[in-house]
Amino acid sequence: MKAIWNGAIGFGLVNIPVKIYSATETSKLDLDMLDKSDFSNIKFKRVNEKTGKEVKWANIVKGFLIDDKYVVLEDEDYEAASPEKTKILGIEHFVKEAEVDSVYFETPYFLEPQKNGENAYRLLIKALQQTKMVGIGTFVLRDTEAIGMIRPYNDDVLVLNRLRFDQEIRDYKQLKIPAKKAPKPAELKMAKNLIEQLSEPFDPTFYKNTYSESLLKIIKKKAKGKSVKVKKSEPAKQGKVIDLMAQLKASLQTPKSKNAS
């Protein structure tokens, strides 16, 4: 694992030197894009729009267009914009984790304590666990300011969840949301019964990326020259009036619901 940020967590007068590591990796299959005519690999190049020639990474800079002219940014400019946030994630508030809606969650990272920060690191884990709080603050990661939520994970490590800013959440008022009409009491009772029957503690290991596994099986079959049979699924019927009571009753009678109760 390679660190992507090197700095410190700050709360009060306490600073904990840490490194940030990505906490996740994709479970998707790594598929290449090919030319349909001869299956040649498709390559993307960084091309100068005027000369049509490829540009090396070392010769690429970033700029912002103002009055038809580009202002080119240097590495020092990013740090000068907010020098403290490029090196310190200052916890500004401690809040209840349940108060942070999951719509704001973006990316998780692991925090690793650096030398002389081990005791304060363990102290913060225990303090957050016993108060059932999380720390919220802002920092700069890869030239972009982000909100960070710090919490304990498995009693072993601090996890930093990158959060979206409120202005990044789209307004849903343009969607066709049904009016706030109270459901029928009998339907509501049956829906609650179904939820209760299917309720159990969350176990993340229960859920697997079976789609990638199935797709890989198909790839291996095709590699051996075997044909693949496609099972057609029934398309969702739209515009049909749904008998909710009938669907709820049928759901409660399914083996899965009975086993869960």
N, C-alpha and C positions, 0 to 999 in steps of 0.2 A: 504494500500500500504506500502511496506517495502523498505526502502532505501538500495541500493546496493553499494553505494560509498559515502564517506563523506570527503569533502575537500573544495577546493575553486577554483573559476575562477580568473585568473590573467591577467590583461592587463595594460601595463604601470606600474605605481606604485600602481594601484588599485587592491585590492583583495576582492572578494565577496564570503563569506563562503556559500557553497551550499551542498545540498544532491541530489543524483541522484536516480530517480525512473524509472522503466520500464514503457514506455508509451503505450505499446500494450499488448493484450492478444489474444490467438487463438480463432477462431470461429469454429474450427473443432470439430466434435463429439469425445468424449473420448471413443475410442473403446479398449476393452481388447483383448489380444491374448489368444486363447484357444486351448486345445488339441482337434483335430477333433474327436477322438474316444469317449471321454466322456465329452467334454466341460469343463474340468478342467482348471483353470487359470494357465497360464505360468508364472513362476517366474524366474527372473535372479539373479544369485548369484555371488559374488566376491570370486573366488576360487583360492587358492594357487596352482600353476601348479605342484609343487613337492609333496605336501601332499594330494591334492585333497579336503582339508577342506576349509570351508567358512571363510573369513576374515572380521572382523568388521571394519566399517569405521574408528574408532579411531586408528586402527593399520595400516592404509594405508598411505604410504608416496609416494612422487614422486621423480623419479631419472632420470638421463641422462646417457646413455651408452657410455663410453669412454674406448677404449683398453680392451674390454670385461669385464669391471668393471663398476658398477653403482655408480655415484656420487649422493648421496641423498641430496635433497634441503630442507632447513628449512624455516619457515615463514620469518625469518630475512633476508635470502638470496634474496628473491624476492624484499624486500624493499631496500636492499643495492644496488641492480642493478641500481636503479634510484629513490632514495628517494624522490626527489622533484616531480616527475611525479605521484607518488602514492597518493599525497595529493593536488597537484595543476595542474589544466588544464590551462597552460599558452597559451593565445591567441598570436600567433606569427605573424599572418597576418589577415587583413580584406580584403575580396574579394567580388565581385558581386556574388550573389547566382546563377545566370544563368550560370556562368563560371564553376560551379561544375556539371559535368555530372552525371546523375542519376545512371550510372553503378557503381559509387563509393559508393552509399548509402547502408547502411547495417541495422542498428537498431536505432530507435528513443527512446530517454529518456526525461523525464521531469526533470527540474532543480528547486529545491525549495530553496529559500533563508533561511539562518539561522539567528539567532539573530544578530542584528546590521548590517546585510547585505541588508536589505530591500530597503533602499534609493538607494544604488549603483546598486542593481538589477533592479529597475524600471528605473533608469537612462540609463542603458545599453539597455533595451528594447526600449526606446524612441529613443536613438541615432542610434541604428541599423535600426529602422523603417524609420527614416528621411533620413538616408544616403543610405538606400536600400542595406546595406552590411550585411555580415555574418562574424563571427569570426572563424578562423581556428587555431587549436593547437593540441598538442599531450598529452596523459595522459595514465596511467596504470589502467586498469580495470580487476579485476579477473586474476591477474598474466600475463596479456597480454597488450602490448602497442597498442594503437589505435589512429587514427586521429579523432578529434571531430570537428563538425561544429555547432556553436551556432547561433540560430536565434529566433526571436520572433514568437509566435504562438497565434493567436486570440487576440492579444493585451493584453494578460493576463499573459503569462508564457513564460519562455525561454525553448526552446527545444534543446537538444543536439542530433545531428544525428551522430552516429558512422559511419565513412567512411572506406572503404578498402584502403590499400596501393596500389600504382600503380603496384608493382610487383605481386600483388595477382590477377590482371586481366589477364586472359589467352590471348595468341596470337591467333587471329582468322584466321591467314594466311593459316592454314591447311584446312579451310572450302572451299567448292566449291561455292565461291561468283561469281555471273555473272559479266561479263566484263562491264566497264563503257561505255555502249552504250546509246546514247541519245534516249529517247523515241520519238515516233511520236508526232508532235505538237498537232494534234487533240485529241489523247489519253490523253496527258498531260493536255490540257484545260478541258476536260471532268472530269478527276480525280480531278482537282482543284475545279471545280464546285460542285462535290460530297462532297468534304471536306468542302466547304463553306456552303452547305446546311445542313450538319450535325454538324456544329460548334455552340457551345454555351458555356457559362461560366462553369467551372468545379465545379460540386457539388458532393462531396464524399458521401453524404447521399443517392444519387441515386442508388449506387451500393451496393447490398446486397449479402451475402453468401447464395444463395438460394439452393445450392447443399446440404448443411448440413440439411436444413429444409426439403427438399424432401426425403433425406435419413432417417431422423427421422420419417417421415410419413410411409415409408416402414417398418421400425422397429416396429412401433406401430401396423401396419396391421398384420405383421407376429406374433406379440405377441398375437393377437386375433385369430390366426389360419387361417387368410385369405391368399389367394394366391396373388402373385404380377405379373401383366402382364408387359412384357418388350416391349417397343416400339423400334424397331430396326432402327438405324439411317443409312443413306446412307453413305457408305465408300467413302473417297476421291479418286477420280480417278487420277492416276498418269500416266505420260507419254503422256497425251493427249494435243494436241495443243489447246491453249486457245484463243478464239476470244475476246480480251480485249475490243474492241469497243462495241461489243454486250453486254458484261457483265456490262460495265459502263452505257450504255443506259438503261439497265434493272434496274440497281441500282438507277438511277435518277428517275425512274418511280414508285419506291416502295412507299407505303403510308408513311413510316418512313421518307424518304427523302423529300417528299412533305410537311409533317408536320413541318419539321425542317426549311424549306425555308421561 
